[in-house]
Amino acid sequence: MSDAVNIAVGARLIGVSADRVRQLVRSGLVHSPARGQVGLASLLRGYAASLRASAAAPASAALARSQAIKAQIVAGEIAARKAELVETVAATDLIEALCEIAVDHIGEMVRPPNLKGFPQDVAARIRDEAGEARIKIEAARAVAIAALISGQFEEIDG
């Protein structure tokens, strides 16, 4: 699975502006697998490296201490965010798998051999309801994944 994220998302994850992420890409500290995207692991490493570099060549001792402390704080925040991302990816994968299983089972139910013996009008209603169920599953999948990404669970809590 690719760890590529949109530059704006990556910037938000590490608490900097998108322009700062672009600057890190231009400087070669961060890998960009595609236009407008960065590798998350590369972003984390590159940002930490930029903080260490700025702490190593400060204008003053106070600035060096400040930069070193900021690098430690960011490293801790990055570790916490990475753990959250891993959980989110695992939950997203689970939602995708469950939806795929459900849609596959519904598809199997409405295959012609499985509707054999039903009157045509009943079989047609079963197929229509199966189609509606697939649409509802896809909509629920989208809502669940959006809630995971945004952290806003109100729509699925209700």
DSSP file (Angstrom, degrees, kcal/mol; ACC not computed):
  #  RESIDUE AA STRUCTURE BP1 BP2  ACC     N-H-->O    O-->H-N    N-H-->O    O-->H-N    TCO  KAPPA ALPHA  PHI   PSI    X-CA   Y-CA   Z-CA
    1    1 A M              0   0    0      0, 0.0     2,-0.1     0, 0.0     0, 0.0   0.000 360.0 360.0 360.0 132.6    0.0    0.0    0.0
    2    2 A S        -     0   0    0      1,-0.1    37,-0.0     2,-0.1     0, 0.0  -0.425 360.0-152.3 -73.5 146.1    1.3    3.4   -1.0
    3    3 A D        +     0   0    0     -2,-0.1    37,-1.9     2,-0.1     2,-0.2   0.168  49.7 136.1-102.2  18.3    1.9    6.0    1.7
    4    4 A A  E     +A   39   0A   0     35,-0.2     2,-0.3    36,-0.1    35,-0.2  -0.439  28.3 176.8 -69.2 134.4    1.3    8.9   -0.7
    5    5 A V  E     -A   38   0A   0     33,-2.7    33,-2.5    -2,-0.2    -2,-0.1  -0.936  38.2 -89.2-132.9 158.0   -0.9   11.7    0.5
    6    6 A N  E  >  -A   37   0A   0     -2,-0.3     4,-2.7    31,-0.2    31,-0.3  -0.355  40.4-118.0 -59.9 144.9   -2.0   15.0   -0.9
    7    7 A I  H  > S+     0   0    0     29,-2.3     4,-2.6     1,-0.2     5,-0.2   0.889 114.9  52.0 -56.9 -41.7    0.5   17.8    0.0
    8    8 A A  H  > S+     0   0    0     28,-0.3     4,-2.2     2,-0.2    -1,-0.2   0.895 110.8  47.5 -63.9 -39.4   -2.2   19.7    2.0
    9    9 A V  H  > S+     0   0    0      2,-0.2     4,-2.4     1,-0.2    -2,-0.2   0.932 112.5  49.0 -66.3 -45.8   -3.1   16.6    4.0
   10   10 A G  H  X S+     0   0    0     -4,-2.7     4,-1.7     1,-0.2    -2,-0.2   0.904 110.7  50.9 -59.4 -42.1    0.6   15.9    4.7
   11   11 A A  H  X>S+     0   0    0     -4,-2.6     5,-2.4    -5,-0.2     4,-1.0   0.921 110.8  48.4 -61.9 -44.1    1.1   19.5    5.8
   12   12 A R  H  <5S+     0   0    0     -4,-2.2     3,-0.3     1,-0.2    -1,-0.2   0.885 107.5  56.4 -63.9 -38.0   -1.8   19.3    8.2
   13   13 A L  H  <5S+     0   0    0     -4,-2.4    -1,-0.2     1,-0.2    -2,-0.2   0.861 115.8  35.2 -63.8 -35.7   -0.6   16.0    9.6
   14   14 A I  H  <5S-     0   0    0     -4,-1.7    -1,-0.2    -5,-0.1    -2,-0.2   0.461 113.7-113.6-100.4  -0.1    2.8   17.5   10.6
   15   15 A G  T  <5S+     0   0    0     -4,-1.0     2,-0.3    -3,-0.3    -3,-0.2   0.834  76.3 109.1  78.6  33.8    1.4   20.9   11.5
   16   16 A V  S   <S-     0   0    0     -5,-2.4    -1,-0.3    -6,-0.2    -2,-0.1  -0.792  71.4 -87.3-129.1 175.6    3.1   23.1    8.8
   17   17 A S     >  -     0   0    0     -2,-0.3     4,-1.6     1,-0.1     3,-0.1  -0.426  31.9-117.7 -81.0 160.1    1.8   24.9    5.7
   18   18 A A  H  > S+     0   0    0      1,-0.2     4,-2.4     2,-0.2     5,-0.2   0.851 117.0  59.2 -62.9 -34.1    1.5   23.3    2.3
   19   19 A D  H  > S+     0   0    0      1,-0.2     4,-2.2     2,-0.2    -1,-0.2   0.886 102.6  52.1 -62.3 -38.0    4.1   25.8    1.1
   20   20 A R  H  > S+     0   0    0      2,-0.2     4,-2.1     1,-0.2    -1,-0.2   0.898 108.9  50.1 -65.0 -39.5    6.6   24.5    3.7
   21   21 A V  H  X S+     0   0    0     -4,-1.6     4,-2.1     2,-0.2    -2,-0.2   0.922 110.0  50.3 -64.0 -43.4    6.0   20.9    2.4
   22   22 A R  H  X S+     0   0    0     -4,-2.4     4,-2.8     1,-0.2    -2,-0.2   0.888 108.7  53.0 -61.0 -38.2    6.6   22.1   -1.2
   23   23 A Q  H  X S+     0   0    0     -4,-2.2     4,-2.1     1,-0.2    -1,-0.2   0.905 107.8  50.4 -62.6 -42.1    9.8   23.7    0.0
   24   24 A L  H  <>S+     0   0    0     -4,-2.1     5,-1.6     2,-0.2     6,-1.3   0.871 111.0  49.5 -63.7 -36.8   10.9   20.4    1.5
   25   25 A V  H ><5S+     0   0    0     -4,-2.1     3,-1.3     4,-0.2    -2,-0.2   0.942 110.8  48.9 -66.2 -47.3   10.2   18.7   -1.7
   26   26 A R  H 3<5S+     0   0    0     -4,-2.8    -2,-0.2     1,-0.3    -1,-0.2   0.847 108.5  54.1 -61.4 -33.6   12.1   21.3   -3.8
   27   27 A S  T 3<5S-     0   0    0     -4,-2.1    -1,-0.3    -5,-0.2    -2,-0.2   0.603 115.3-117.3 -77.5  -9.7   15.1   20.9   -1.4
   28   28 A G  T < 5S+     0   0    0     -3,-1.3    -3,-0.2    -4,-0.5    -2,-0.1   0.494  86.6 112.5  88.8   2.9   15.1   17.2   -1.9
   29   29 A L  S   <S+     0   0    0     -5,-1.6     2,-0.4    -6,-0.2    -4,-0.2   0.742  76.0  46.1 -78.3 -23.0   14.4   16.3    1.7
   30   30 A V  S    S-     0   0    0     -6,-1.3     2,-0.3    16,-0.1    -2,-0.2  -0.973  80.6-131.8-126.5 134.3   10.9   14.9    0.8
   31   31 A H        -     0   0    0     -2,-0.4     8,-2.0     8,-0.2    12,-0.1  -0.657  12.6-159.3 -84.1 135.5   10.0   12.5   -2.1
   32   32 A S        -     0   0    0     -2,-0.3     6,-0.2     6,-0.2     3,-0.1  -0.925   6.6-173.0-115.6 104.0    7.1   13.4   -4.2
   33   33 A P  S    S+     0   0    0      0, 0.0     2,-0.3     0, 0.0    -1,-0.1   0.746  74.8   4.4 -69.9 -22.3    5.8   10.2   -6.1
   34   34 A A  S >  S-     0   0    0      3,-0.4     3,-2.4     0, 0.0     2,-0.0  -0.980  99.2 -70.7-155.4 159.3    3.3   12.3   -8.1
   35   35 A R  T 3  S+     0   0    0     -2,-0.3     3,-0.1     1,-0.3     0, 0.0  -0.301 120.8  11.5 -56.2 128.4    2.5   16.0   -8.7
   36   36 A G  T 3  S+     0   0    0      1,-0.3   -29,-2.3   -30,-0.1     2,-0.3   0.522 113.7  95.6  82.1   5.6    0.7   17.3   -5.6
   37   37 A Q  E <   -A    6   0A   0     -3,-2.4    -3,-0.4   -31,-0.3     2,-0.3  -0.911  49.5-167.5-129.0 155.6    1.6   14.3   -3.4
   38   38 A V  E     -A    5   0A   0    -33,-2.5   -33,-2.7    -2,-0.3     2,-0.4  -0.974  32.2-108.4-135.0 151.9    4.3   13.3   -1.0
   39   39 A G  E  >  -A    4   0A   0     -8,-2.0     4,-2.8    -2,-0.3   -35,-0.2  -0.691  27.4-141.5 -76.4 129.0    5.3   10.0    0.6
   40   40 A L  H  > S+     0   0    0    -37,-1.9     4,-2.5    -2,-0.4     5,-0.2   0.918 100.2  46.9 -62.5 -45.6    4.2   10.2    4.2
   41   41 A A  H  > S+     0   0    0      1,-0.2     4,-2.5     2,-0.2    -1,-0.2   0.917 114.0  49.1 -62.0 -41.8    7.3    8.4    5.6
   42   42 A S  H  > S+     0   0    0      1,-0.2     4,-3.1     2,-0.2     5,-0.2   0.895 110.1  51.8 -63.2 -40.5    9.5   10.6    3.4
   43   43 A L  H  X S+     0   0    0     -4,-2.8     4,-2.7     2,-0.2     5,-0.3   0.928 110.3  47.7 -61.9 -45.9    7.7   13.7    4.7
   44   44 A L  H  X S+     0   0    0     -4,-2.5     4,-2.1     2,-0.2    -2,-0.2   0.935 116.3  43.4 -62.4 -46.0    8.2   12.7    8.3
   45   45 A R  H  X S+     0   0    0     -4,-2.5     4,-2.4    -5,-0.2    -2,-0.2   0.927 115.5  48.9 -64.4 -45.0   11.9   11.9    7.8
   46   46 A G  H  X S+     0   0    0     -4,-3.1     4,-2.2     2,-0.2    -2,-0.2   0.887 111.6  48.0 -64.6 -40.5   12.4   15.1    5.7
   47   47 A Y  H  X S+     0   0    0     -4,-2.7     4,-2.1    -5,-0.2    -1,-0.2   0.924 112.5  48.6 -67.5 -43.4   10.7   17.4    8.1
   48   48 A A  H  X S+     0   0    0     -4,-2.1     4,-2.4    -5,-0.3    -2,-0.2   0.907 111.5  51.2 -61.1 -41.1   12.6   16.0   11.1
   49   49 A A  H  X S+     0   0    0     -4,-2.4     4,-2.5     1,-0.2    -2,-0.2   0.888 108.3  51.5 -63.9 -39.1   15.9   16.3    9.1
   50   50 A S  H  X S+     0   0    0     -4,-2.2     4,-2.1     2,-0.2    -1,-0.2   0.883 110.3  48.9 -66.9 -36.9   15.1   19.9    8.3
   51   51 A L  H  X S+     0   0    0     -4,-2.1     4,-1.8     2,-0.2    -2,-0.2   0.918 112.2  48.0 -67.2 -42.6   14.5   20.7   12.0
   52   52 A R  H  X S+     0   0    0     -4,-2.4     4,-1.7     1,-0.2    -2,-0.2   0.907 111.7  50.8 -63.5 -40.7   17.8   19.0   13.0
   53   53 A A  H  X S+     0   0    0     -4,-2.5     4,-1.1     1,-0.2    -2,-0.2   0.905 110.6  47.6 -64.9 -41.4   19.7   20.9   10.3
   54   54 A S  H  < S+     0   0    0     -4,-2.1    -1,-0.2     1,-0.2    -2,-0.2   0.817 111.9  50.9 -71.1 -27.9   18.3   24.2   11.4
   55   55 A A  H  < S+     0   0    0     -4,-1.8    -1,-0.2     1,-0.2    -2,-0.2   0.801 106.4  56.1 -75.1 -28.4   19.1   23.4   15.0
   56   56 A A  H  < S+     0   0    0     -4,-1.7    -2,-0.2     1,-0.3    -1,-0.2   0.771 116.2  34.0 -75.6 -25.9   22.7   22.4   14.1
   57   57 A A  S  < S+     0   0    0     -4,-1.1    -1,-0.3    -5,-0.1    -2,-0.1  -0.445  84.7 158.2-126.9  59.8   23.4   25.8   12.5
   58   58 A P        -     0   0    0      0, 0.0    -3,-0.1     0, 0.0     3,-0.1  -0.338  50.3-124.9 -83.8 165.3   21.5   28.4   14.5
   59   59 A A  S    S+     0   0    0      1,-0.1     2,-0.3    -2,-0.1     3,-0.1   0.721  93.8  10.7 -76.8 -22.0   22.1   32.1   14.9
   60   60 A S  S  > S-     0   0    0      1,-0.1     4,-2.0     0, 0.0    -1,-0.1  -0.967  75.1-110.5-151.2 164.7   22.3   31.7   18.6
   61   61 A A  H  > S+     0   0    0     -2,-0.3     4,-2.5     2,-0.2     5,-0.2   0.881 118.3  54.4 -64.9 -38.1   22.6   29.1   21.4
   62   62 A A  H  > S+     0   0    0      1,-0.2     4,-2.4     2,-0.2    -1,-0.2   0.910 108.3  48.5 -63.4 -41.3   19.0   30.0   22.5
   63   63 A L  H  > S+     0   0    0      2,-0.2     4,-2.9     1,-0.2    -1,-0.2   0.886 109.4  53.7 -65.3 -37.7   17.7   29.4   19.0
   64   64 A A  H  X S+     0   0    0     -4,-2.0     4,-2.5     2,-0.2    -2,-0.2   0.927 110.6  45.7 -61.9 -45.5   19.6   26.0   18.9
   65   65 A R  H  X S+     0   0    0     -4,-2.5     4,-2.4     2,-0.2    -2,-0.2   0.911 113.5  50.2 -63.5 -41.4   18.0   24.9   22.2
   66   66 A S  H  X S+     0   0    0     -4,-2.4     4,-2.5     1,-0.2    -2,-0.2   0.920 112.2  46.6 -62.7 -44.7   14.6   26.1   20.9
   67   67 A Q  H  X S+     0   0    0     -4,-2.9     4,-2.5     2,-0.2    -2,-0.2   0.896 111.8  51.1 -65.1 -40.6   15.0   24.2   17.6
   68   68 A A  H  X S+     0   0    0     -4,-2.5     4,-1.9     2,-0.2    -2,-0.2   0.906 111.8  46.9 -64.3 -41.6   16.2   21.1   19.4
   69   69 A I  H  X S+     0   0    0     -4,-2.4     4,-2.6     2,-0.2    -2,-0.2   0.917 111.8  50.9 -65.6 -42.9   13.2   21.1   21.7
   70   70 A K  H  X S+     0   0    0     -4,-2.5     4,-3.0     1,-0.2     5,-0.2   0.906 108.1  52.9 -61.5 -40.8   10.8   21.8   18.8
   71   71 A A  H  X S+     0   0    0     -4,-2.5     4,-2.3     1,-0.2    -1,-0.2   0.895 110.4  47.8 -61.8 -39.7   12.4   18.8   16.9
   72   72 A Q  H  X S+     0   0    0     -4,-1.9     4,-2.1     2,-0.2    -2,-0.2   0.917 113.0  47.8 -66.6 -42.9   11.7   16.6   20.0
   73   73 A I  H  X S+     0   0    0     -4,-2.6     4,-2.5     1,-0.2    -2,-0.2   0.937 113.2  47.6 -62.8 -46.3    8.1   17.8   20.3
   74   74 A V  H  X S+     0   0    0     -4,-3.0     4,-3.2     1,-0.2     5,-0.2   0.901 108.6  55.0 -62.8 -40.7    7.5   17.3   16.6
   75   75 A A  H  X S+     0   0    0     -4,-2.3     4,-2.1    -5,-0.2    -1,-0.2   0.911 110.2  46.6 -59.5 -41.8    9.0   13.8   16.7
   76   76 A G  H  X S+     0   0    0     -4,-2.1     4,-2.1     2,-0.2    -2,-0.2   0.917 113.8  47.4 -65.0 -43.6    6.6   12.9   19.5
   77   77 A E  H  X S+     0   0    0     -4,-2.5     4,-2.8     1,-0.2     5,-0.2   0.900 110.9  52.1 -64.1 -40.4    3.6   14.4   17.7
   78   78 A I  H  X S+     0   0    0     -4,-3.2     4,-2.9     1,-0.2    -1,-0.2   0.914 108.0  51.2 -62.9 -42.4    4.7   12.6   14.5
   79   79 A A  H  X S+     0   0    0     -4,-2.1     4,-2.0    -5,-0.2    -1,-0.2   0.916 112.4  46.6 -61.1 -42.5    4.9    9.2   16.3
   80   80 A A  H  X S+     0   0    0     -4,-2.1     4,-2.1     2,-0.2    -2,-0.2   0.922 114.1  47.2 -65.6 -43.7    1.3    9.8   17.7
   81   81 A R  H  X S+     0   0    0     -4,-2.8     4,-2.8     1,-0.2    -2,-0.2   0.886 109.7  53.7 -65.3 -38.4    0.0   10.8   14.3
   82   82 A K  H  X S+     0   0    0     -4,-2.9     4,-2.5     2,-0.2    -1,-0.2   0.912 107.9  50.2 -62.7 -41.5    1.6    7.9   12.7
   83   83 A A  H  X S+     0   0    0     -4,-2.0     4,-2.1     1,-0.2    -1,-0.2   0.911 111.4  48.8 -62.2 -41.8   -0.1    5.5   15.2
   84   84 A E  H  X S+     0   0    0     -4,-2.1     4,-2.5     1,-0.2    -2,-0.2   0.913 110.8  50.6 -63.0 -42.1   -3.4    7.2   14.4
   85   85 A L  H  X S+     0   0    0     -4,-2.8     4,-3.0     2,-0.2     5,-0.2   0.902 107.9  52.1 -63.3 -41.1   -2.8    6.8   10.7
   86   86 A V  H  X S+     0   0    0     -4,-2.5     4,-2.4     1,-0.2    -1,-0.2   0.921 111.9  46.7 -61.4 -43.6   -2.0    3.1   11.0
   87   87 A E  H  X S+     0   0    0     -4,-2.1     4,-2.5     2,-0.2    -2,-0.2   0.903 112.6  49.9 -64.1 -41.0   -5.2    2.6   12.9
   88   88 A T  H  X S+     0   0    0     -4,-2.5     4,-2.8     2,-0.2    -2,-0.2   0.914 111.0  48.5 -64.7 -43.3   -7.2    4.6   10.3
   89   89 A V  H  X S+     0   0    0     -4,-3.0     4,-2.7     2,-0.2    -2,-0.2   0.921 112.4  48.9 -63.1 -43.2   -5.7    2.6    7.4
   90   90 A A  H  X S+     0   0    0     -4,-2.4     4,-2.1    -5,-0.2    -2,-0.2   0.918 113.4  46.4 -63.0 -42.9   -6.5   -0.7    9.2
   91   91 A A  H  X S+     0   0    0     -4,-2.5     4,-2.5     2,-0.2    -2,-0.2   0.901 112.4  50.6 -66.4 -40.3  -10.0    0.4    9.9
   92   92 A T  H  X S+     0   0    0     -4,-2.8     4,-2.7     2,-0.2    -2,-0.2   0.924 109.8  50.2 -62.5 -44.7  -10.4    1.7    6.3
   93   93 A D  H  X S+     0   0    0     -4,-2.7     4,-2.4     1,-0.2    -1,-0.2   0.897 110.9  50.0 -60.1 -40.4   -9.2   -1.6    4.9
   94   94 A L  H  X S+     0   0    0     -4,-2.1     4,-2.7     2,-0.2     5,-0.2   0.922 110.6  48.7 -65.0 -44.5  -11.6   -3.5    7.2
   95   95 A I  H  X S+     0   0    0     -4,-2.5     4,-2.5     1,-0.2     5,-0.2   0.934 112.2  49.4 -60.3 -45.9  -14.5   -1.4    6.0
   96   96 A E  H  X S+     0   0    0     -4,-2.7     4,-2.3     1,-0.2    -2,-0.2   0.922 112.5  47.7 -59.1 -45.0  -13.6   -1.9    2.4
   97   97 A A  H  X S+     0   0    0     -4,-2.4     4,-2.4     2,-0.2    -2,-0.2   0.916 112.0  48.9 -64.9 -43.7  -13.3   -5.7    2.9
   98   98 A L  H  X S+     0   0    0     -4,-2.7     4,-2.5     1,-0.2    -1,-0.2   0.912 112.4  48.2 -63.0 -42.0  -16.6   -5.9    4.7
   99   99 A C  H  X S+     0   0    0     -4,-2.5     4,-2.7    -5,-0.2     5,-0.2   0.906 110.9  50.9 -65.6 -40.1  -18.4   -3.9    2.0
  100  100 A E  H  X S+     0   0    0     -4,-2.3     4,-2.5    -5,-0.2    -2,-0.2   0.915 111.2  48.3 -62.8 -42.8  -16.8   -6.0   -0.7
  101  101 A I  H  X S+     0   0    0     -4,-2.4     4,-2.5     2,-0.2    -2,-0.2   0.930 112.9  48.2 -62.1 -45.9  -18.0   -9.2    1.0
  102  102 A A  H  X S+     0   0    0     -4,-2.5     4,-2.3     1,-0.2    -2,-0.2   0.930 113.3  46.3 -62.4 -46.1  -21.5   -7.9    1.4
  103  103 A V  H  X S+     0   0    0     -4,-2.7     4,-2.6     1,-0.2    -1,-0.2   0.899 112.3  51.5 -64.4 -40.1  -21.8   -6.7   -2.2
  104  104 A D  H  X S+     0   0    0     -4,-2.5     4,-2.3    -5,-0.2    -1,-0.2   0.914 110.2  48.7 -62.2 -42.4  -20.4  -10.0   -3.4
  105  105 A H  H  X S+     0   0    0     -4,-2.5     4,-2.0     2,-0.2    -2,-0.2   0.903 111.8  48.7 -66.0 -40.3  -22.9  -12.0   -1.4
  106  106 A I  H  X S+     0   0    0     -4,-2.3     4,-1.3     2,-0.2    -1,-0.2   0.928 111.2  50.6 -64.2 -42.9  -25.8   -9.9   -2.7
  107  107 A G  H  < S+     0   0    0     -4,-2.6     3,-0.2     1,-0.2    -2,-0.2   0.891 109.5  51.0 -60.1 -40.0  -24.5  -10.3   -6.2
  108  108 A E  H >< S+     0   0    0     -4,-2.3     3,-1.2     1,-0.2    -1,-0.2   0.882 105.1  57.3 -65.1 -38.1  -24.4  -14.1   -5.7
  109  109 A M  H 3< S+     0   0    0     -4,-2.0    -1,-0.2     1,-0.2    -2,-0.2   0.836 108.0  46.2 -62.8 -32.7  -27.9  -14.1   -4.4
  110  110 A V  T 3< S+     0   0    0     -4,-1.3    -1,-0.2    -3,-0.2    -2,-0.2   0.304  79.6 123.8 -99.7  10.7  -29.4  -12.6   -7.5
  111  111 A R  S X> S-     0   0    0     -3,-1.2     3,-1.4    -4,-0.2     4,-1.0  -0.448  76.6-109.7 -65.2 144.6  -27.5  -14.8  -10.0
  112  112 A P  G >4 S+     0   0    0      0, 0.0     3,-0.9     0, 0.0     4,-0.4   0.840 116.0  55.0 -48.8 -43.2  -30.0  -16.5  -12.3
  113  113 A P  G >4 S+     0   0    0      0, 0.0     3,-0.7     0, 0.0    -4,-0.1   0.857 107.5  51.3 -62.6 -29.6  -29.4  -20.0  -10.9
  114  114 A N  G <4 S+     0   0    0     -3,-1.4    -4,-0.1     1,-0.2    -5,-0.0   0.666 109.4  49.4 -80.5 -15.6  -30.3  -18.8   -7.4
  115  115 A L  G X< S+     0   0    0     -4,-1.0     3,-2.0    -3,-0.9    -1,-0.2   0.335  81.2 129.9-101.2   5.8  -33.5  -17.1   -8.6
  116  116 A K  T <   +     0   0    0     -3,-0.7     0, 0.0    -4,-0.4     0, 0.0  -0.357  69.5  26.8 -60.9 135.5  -34.6  -20.3  -10.4
  117  117 A G  T 3  S+     0   0    0      1,-0.4    -1,-0.3    -2,-0.1    -2,-0.1   0.238  93.9 114.4  95.0 -12.8  -38.2  -21.2   -9.4
  118  118 A F  S <  S-     0   0    0     -3,-2.0    -1,-0.4     1,-0.1    -3,-0.0  -0.692  76.9-104.9 -87.0 142.6  -39.2  -17.7   -8.5
  119  119 A P     >  -     0   0    0      0, 0.0     4,-2.7     0, 0.0     3,-0.3  -0.325  35.0-112.0 -58.8 150.9  -41.9  -16.0  -10.6
  120  120 A Q  H  > S+     0   0    0      1,-0.2     4,-2.4     2,-0.2     5,-0.2   0.871 116.4  51.7 -57.5 -40.1  -40.3  -13.4  -13.0
  121  121 A D  H  > S+     0   0    0      2,-0.2     4,-1.9     1,-0.2    -1,-0.2   0.883 112.1  46.5 -67.2 -36.2  -41.9  -10.5  -11.2
  122  122 A V  H  > S+     0   0    0     -3,-0.3     4,-2.5     2,-0.2    -2,-0.2   0.920 112.2  50.1 -69.1 -43.9  -40.6  -11.7   -7.8
  123  123 A A  H  X S+     0   0    0     -4,-2.7     4,-2.4     1,-0.2    -2,-0.2   0.893 109.8  51.8 -60.7 -39.9  -37.2  -12.3   -9.2
  124  124 A A  H  X S+     0   0    0     -4,-2.4     4,-2.4    -5,-0.2    -1,-0.2   0.906 109.9  48.5 -63.9 -41.7  -37.2   -8.8  -10.8
  125  125 A R  H  X S+     0   0    0     -4,-1.9     4,-2.8     2,-0.2     5,-0.2   0.898 110.6  51.7 -64.7 -39.8  -38.1   -7.3   -7.4
  126  126 A I  H  X S+     0   0    0     -4,-2.5     4,-2.3     2,-0.2    -2,-0.2   0.926 111.1  47.2 -62.4 -44.4  -35.4   -9.3   -5.7
  127  127 A R  H  X S+     0   0    0     -4,-2.4     4,-2.4     2,-0.2    -2,-0.2   0.913 112.4  50.0 -63.2 -42.0  -32.8   -8.0   -8.2
  128  128 A D  H  X S+     0   0    0     -4,-2.4     4,-2.3     1,-0.2    -2,-0.2   0.928 112.2  46.8 -61.9 -45.3  -34.1   -4.4   -7.8
  129  129 A E  H  X S+     0   0    0     -4,-2.8     4,-2.4     1,-0.2    -1,-0.2   0.870 110.6  52.9 -65.9 -35.4  -33.8   -4.6   -4.0
  130  130 A A  H  X S+     0   0    0     -4,-2.3     4,-2.3    -5,-0.2    -1,-0.2   0.910 108.7  50.1 -64.8 -41.4  -30.3   -6.2   -4.3
  131  131 A G  H  X S+     0   0    0     -4,-2.4     4,-2.0     2,-0.2    -2,-0.2   0.911 111.2  48.4 -62.0 -42.8  -29.3   -3.2   -6.5
  132  132 A E  H  X S+     0   0    0     -4,-2.3     4,-2.3     1,-0.2    -2,-0.2   0.888 109.7  53.0 -64.4 -38.4  -30.7   -0.8   -3.9
  133  133 A A  H  X S+     0   0    0     -4,-2.4     4,-2.5     2,-0.2    -2,-0.2   0.906 107.3  51.5 -63.8 -41.5  -28.8   -2.7   -1.2
  134  134 A R  H  X S+     0   0    0     -4,-2.3     4,-2.5     1,-0.2    -1,-0.2   0.919 109.9  49.5 -60.4 -43.6  -25.5   -2.4   -3.1
  135  135 A I  H  X S+     0   0    0     -4,-2.0     4,-2.3     1,-0.2    -1,-0.2   0.911 111.7  48.6 -62.0 -42.5  -26.1    1.4   -3.5
  136  136 A K  H  X S+     0   0    0     -4,-2.3     4,-2.6     2,-0.2    -1,-0.2   0.876 110.3  51.3 -66.4 -37.3  -26.8    1.7    0.3
  137  137 A I  H  X S+     0   0    0     -4,-2.5     4,-2.5     2,-0.2    -2,-0.2   0.931 110.9  47.9 -64.6 -44.7  -23.7   -0.3    1.2
  138  138 A E  H  X S+     0   0    0     -4,-2.5     4,-2.3     2,-0.2    -2,-0.2   0.896 112.7  49.1 -63.4 -39.7  -21.5    1.9   -1.0
  139  139 A A  H  X S+     0   0    0     -4,-2.3     4,-2.3     2,-0.2    -2,-0.2   0.917 111.8  48.4 -65.3 -42.7  -23.0    5.0    0.5
  140  140 A A  H  X S+     0   0    0     -4,-2.6     4,-2.7     2,-0.2    -2,-0.2   0.888 110.0  53.0 -64.2 -38.6  -22.5    3.6    4.0
  141  141 A R  H  X S+     0   0    0     -4,-2.5     4,-2.6     2,-0.2     5,-0.3   0.937 109.7  48.0 -60.0 -47.3  -18.9    2.8    3.1
  142  142 A A  H  X S+     0   0    0     -4,-2.3     4,-2.3     1,-0.2    -2,-0.2   0.904 113.1  47.8 -62.3 -41.9  -18.3    6.3    1.9
  143  143 A V  H  X S+     0   0    0     -4,-2.3     4,-2.3     2,-0.2    -1,-0.2   0.921 112.6  48.8 -65.2 -43.9  -19.8    7.8    5.1
  144  144 A A  H  X S+     0   0    0     -4,-2.7     4,-2.1     2,-0.2    -2,-0.2   0.914 113.6  45.4 -64.1 -43.2  -17.8    5.5    7.3
  145  145 A I  H  X S+     0   0    0     -4,-2.6     4,-2.4     2,-0.2    -1,-0.2   0.899 112.2  51.5 -69.0 -39.6  -14.5    6.2    5.6
  146  146 A A  H  X S+     0   0    0     -4,-2.3     4,-2.6    -5,-0.3     6,-0.3   0.898 110.0  50.5 -62.3 -39.2  -15.1   10.0    5.5
  147  147 A A  H  X S+     0   0    0     -4,-2.3     4,-2.5     2,-0.2     5,-0.3   0.900 109.8  50.5 -65.2 -40.7  -15.9    9.8    9.3
  148  148 A L  H  < S+     0   0    0     -4,-2.1    -2,-0.2     2,-0.2    -1,-0.2   0.926 114.2  44.0 -61.3 -44.8  -12.6    8.0    9.9
  149  149 A I  H  < S+     0   0    0     -4,-2.4    -2,-0.2     1,-0.2    -1,-0.2   0.906 123.3  34.8 -69.4 -42.3  -10.6   10.5    8.0
  150  150 A S  H  < S-     0   0    0     -4,-2.6    -2,-0.2    -5,-0.2    -1,-0.2   0.729  97.0-131.0 -86.3 -22.5  -12.3   13.6    9.4
  151  151 A G     <  +     0   0    0     -4,-2.5     2,-0.9    -5,-0.3    -3,-0.2   0.530  67.0 129.2  80.5   5.1  -12.9   12.3   12.9
  152  152 A Q        +     0   0    0     -6,-0.3     3,-0.3    -5,-0.3    -1,-0.2  -0.820  23.6 164.4 -97.6 101.6  -16.5   13.4   12.7
  153  153 A F    >>  +     0   0    0     -2,-0.9     4,-1.8     1,-0.2     3,-0.6   0.312  42.0 104.9-102.3   8.3  -18.6   10.5   13.7
  154  154 A E  H 3> S+     0   0    0      1,-0.2     4,-1.3     2,-0.2    -1,-0.2   0.885  77.9  54.4 -57.5 -41.7  -21.9   12.3   14.4
  155  155 A E  H 34 S+     0   0    0     -3,-0.3    -1,-0.2     1,-0.2    -2,-0.1   0.829 116.7  36.5 -65.5 -31.6  -23.5   11.0   11.1
  156  156 A I  H <4 S+     0   0    0     -3,-0.6    -1,-0.2     1,-0.1    -2,-0.2   0.616 109.8  62.3 -96.5 -12.7  -22.8    7.4   12.0
  157  157 A D  H  <        0   0    0     -4,-1.8    -2,-0.2     1,-0.2    -3,-0.2   0.778 360.0 360.0 -77.4 -26.2  -23.4    7.7   15.7
  158  158 A G     <        0   0    0     -4,-1.3    -1,-0.2    -5,-0.2    -2,-0.1   0.470 360.0 360.0 -74.3 360.0  -27.0    8.7   15.1
